[in-house]
């Protein structure tokens, strides 16, 4: 009959099909904020939607959802930690001698990422800072340290893992100028930086696992308040059940 075969196979799509598809896709994106379009496409197919991955990807982008970036091998400086920098080999004997710092991750209620930079005095166990932001780069780390140096003086040593922000030439060169030694633990050995790891774990257990933040400002206020209470009100077994602030005060008075 001279009629193309596709005309006998094509089934018309209902006018509201794509609207209903987008609505359901957005519902799934809100329910699973850490999933990408591939996972969402798989769920949609499992629910019976006649749709392929490319179509979901197109609609996903049009709706402004974040497409998780492809992971690539990290570039930049290689890990440079040594076992000699572990807490049992390099120990603090007085306040403000050795600080340690590390990153934590969390999320807002809508799925947006949060990053937290914690700084701890290893001798007194005080939480010196908890910087909260969407992202924290080398410049932000340096700015936080500059503020702490002005307010509390400079430590002799800063202990950390091999995160790219910590080992960057910009930060390490600046620390040399400040007369502060950067002590990097061995790669994949968080136990070598146990004081800040303990602080992170307590923050996770007592605060982050039980809180849902709606905004970045709310997260900053609540986390800052928890850090103050951790230092001023929470007894610490490693300090004979004194609070870090009380231990620091008692040590200072005992020396005067």
NUDREN-202269 format. One line per 2 residues: number of its first residue (from 1); their letters; for each residue x, y, z of C-alpha. Coordinates in steps of 0.05 Angstrom, whole numbers, padded with zeros to 5 digits. Each point is the difference from the previous one (the first is absolute). Layout:
<marpas>
NUM	A	X/Y/Z; ...
</marpas>
This chain:
<marpas>
1	XX	00000/00000/00000; 00061/00046/00002
3	XX	-00011/00014/00073; 00061/00002/00047
5	XX	00001/-00056/00051; 00010/00049/00058
7	XX	-00069/00028/-00011; -00028/-00068/00018
9	XX	00041/-00004/00064; -00003/00069/00030
11	XX	-00046/00010/00059; -00019/00072/00016
13	XX	00025/00027/00067; -00056/00029/00043
15	XX	00005/00076/00002; 00012/00001/00075
17	XX	00049/-00058/00001; 00062/00043/00006
19	XX	-00032/00045/00053; -00017/-00061/00042
21	XX	00070/-00029/-00012; 00034/00064/00023
23	XX	-00044/00005/00061; 00018/-00071/00021
25	XX	00073/00011/-00016; 00001/00062/00045
27	XX	-00034/-00039/00055; 00054/-00053/-00003
29	XX	00055/00052/-00003; -00027/00032/00064
31	XX	-00005/-00067/00034; 00069/-00023/-00021
33	XX	00042/00065/-00004; 00066/-00037/-00008
35	XX	-00022/-00041/-00060; 00016/00019/-00071
37	XX	-00044/-00006/-00062; 00024/-00071/-00015
39	XX	-00027/-00025/00066; -00064/00039/-00008
41	XX	-00009/-00027/-00071; 00007/-00071/00026
43	XX	-00053/00012/00053; -00047/00030/-00051
45	XX	00007/-00060/-00045; -00013/-00045/00059
47	XX	-00064/00038/00013; -00023/-00014/-00071
49	XX	00017/00065/-00035; 00016/-00009/-00074
51	XX	00061/00045/-00001; 00074/-00008/-00014
53	XX	00060/00028/00037; 00016/00054/-00051
55	XX	-00069/00029/00006; 00004/00002/00075
57	XX	00069/00033/-00005; -00028/00054/-00045
59	XX	-00059/00014/00046; 00046/-00004/00061
61	XX	00044/00056/-00028; -00059/00042/-00022
63	XX	-00027/-00003/00072; 00067/00024/00026
65	XX	00018/-00061/00040; 00072/-00013/00014
67	XX	00032/-00054/-00042; 00055/-00033/00042
69	XX	00068/00014/-00032; 00041/-00057/-00027
71	XX	00053/-00019/00050; 00072/00009/-00023
73	XX	00065/-00013/00033; 00019/00058/00045
75	XX	00054/00045/-00026; 00051/00040/00038
77	XX	00050/-00018/00054; 00006/-00071/00024
79	XX	-00009/-00024/00071; 00060/00018/00043
81	XX	-00017/-00025/00070; 00048/-00036/00047
83	XX	-00012/-00046/00059; 00044/00045/00042
85	XX	-00056/00051/-00001; -00050/-00046/00034
87	XX	-00028/00022/00068; 00041/-00053/00038
89	XX	00065/00025/-00030; -00014/00075/00001
91	XX	-00037/00017/00064; -00025/00066/00028
93	XX	00025/00019/00070; -00034/00067/00008
95	XX	-00057/00041/-00028; 00008/00033/-00068
97	XX	00058/-00044/-00018; -00032/-00049/-00049
99	XX	-00065/00011/-00037; -00033/-00049/-00047
101	XX	-00051/00013/-00053; -00044/-00040/-00047
103	XX	-00062/00003/-00044; -00069/-00029/00009
105	XX	-00059/-00003/-00047; -00075/00009/00011
107	XX	-00062/00023/-00038; -00058/00047/00005
109	XX	-00071/-00027/00000; -00005/00013/-00075
111	XX	00062/-00041/-00014; 00049/00057/-00010
113	XX	00070/-00017/00024; 00034/00030/00061
115	XX	00073/-00002/00018; 00027/00010/00070
117	XX	00072/00016/00018; 00014/-00018/00073
119	XX	00062/00023/00039; 00018/-00030/00067
121	XX	00053/00015/00053; 00029/-00069/00014
123	XX	00022/00014/00071; -00064/00031/00027
125	XX	-00047/-00035/-00050; -00034/00067/-00012
127	XX	-00038/00009/-00065; 00033/00064/-00026
129	XX	-00041/00008/-00063; -00053/-00032/-00043
131	XX	-00004/00037/-00066; -00064/-00018/-00038
133	XX	-00010/00015/-00075; -00025/-00029/-00065
135	XX	00072/-00012/-00019; 00067/00015/00034
137	XX	00063/00008/-00041; 00073/00015/00017
139	XX	-00014/00075/00004; -00056/-00011/00050
141	XX	00044/-00046/00043; 00054/00054/00002
143	XX	-00051/00054/00018; -00026/-00042/00058
145	XX	00070/-00013/00025; 00018/00074/-00005
147	XX	-00060/00017/00044; 00019/-00053/00051
149	XX	00073/00023/00001; -00023/00071/00015
151	XX	-00047/-00021/00055; 00039/-00057/00034
153	XX	00072/00006/-00024; 00036/-00049/-00046
155	XX	00011/-00074/00016; 00067/-00032/-00012
157	XX	-00030/-00057/-00040; -00062/-00011/-00043
159	XX	-00017/-00073/-00010; -00043/-00024/-00057
161	XX	-00012/-00053/-00052; 00021/00006/-00072
163	XX	-00062/00037/-00026; 00017/00043/-00060
165	XX	-00019/00064/00036; 00049/-00016/00056
167	XX	00060/-00021/-00043; -00008/00057/-00051
169	XX	00063/00040/-00013; -00038/00064/00015
171	XX	-00019/-00021/00071; 00065/-00037/00018
173	XX	00043/00059/-00023; -00043/00047/00040
175	XX	00007/-00043/00062; 00075/00001/-00008
177	XX	-00003/00076/00000; -00041/-00003/00064
179	XX	00051/-00045/00034; -00051/-00057/00005
181	XX	00020/-00072/-00017; -00049/-00039/-00043
183	XX	00000/-00073/00024; -00033/-00048/-00049
185	XX	-00022/-00069/00022; 00007/-00061/-00044
187	XX	-00052/-00009/-00055; -00059/-00043/00022
189	XX	00019/00003/00074; -00052/00044/00036
191	XX	00019/-00032/00067; 00065/00041/-00005
193	XX	-00043/00063/00006; -00046/-00027/00053
195	XX	-00015/00064/00039; -00036/00036/-00057
197	XX	-00030/-00066/-00023; -00030/-00009/00069
199	XX	-00027/00070/-00003; -00030/-00014/-00068
201	XX	-00032/-00064/00023; -00031/00033/00061
203	XX	-00028/00056/-00043; -00029/-00052/-00048
205	XX	-00031/-00041/00056; -00026/00055/00045
207	XX	-00020/00052/-00052; 00001/-00015/-00074
209	XX	-00035/-00068/00004; -00059/00031/00036
211	XX	-00007/00068/-00033; -00031/00022/-00066
213	XX	00023/00068/-00024; -00043/00041/-00047
215	XX	00050/00055/-00016; 00075/00011/00002
217	XX	-00009/00054/00053; -00038/-00047/00045
219	XX	00056/-00052/-00007; 00053/00052/00017
221	XX	-00038/00024/00063; -00017/-00070/00026
223	XX	00069/-00029/-00013; 00035/00060/00032
225	XX	-00045/-00006/00062; 00015/-00074/00005
227	XX	00075/00013/-00005; -00003/00051/00057
229	XX	-00039/-00049/00043; 00049/-00056/-00016
231	XX	00058/00042/00027; -00036/00033/00058
233	XX	-00051/-00050/00025; 00015/-00071/-00023
235	XX	00044/-00041/00048; 00057/-00038/-00035
237	XX	00024/-00067/00026; 00070/00013/-00026
239	XX	00003/00061/00044; -00023/-00033/00065
241	XX	-00073/00019/-00015; 00017/00074/-00003
243	XX	-00025/00042/-00058; 00054/00022/-00049
245	XX	-00009/00073/00022; 00006/-00018/00074
247	XX	00061/-00043/-00013; 00034/00056/-00039
249	XX	-00016/00050/00055; 00026/-00047/00055
251	XX	00064/-00012/-00038; 00012/00074/-00009
253	XX	-00014/00016/00073; 00045/-00056/00022
255	XX	00057/00029/-00040; -00008/00070/00029
</marpas>
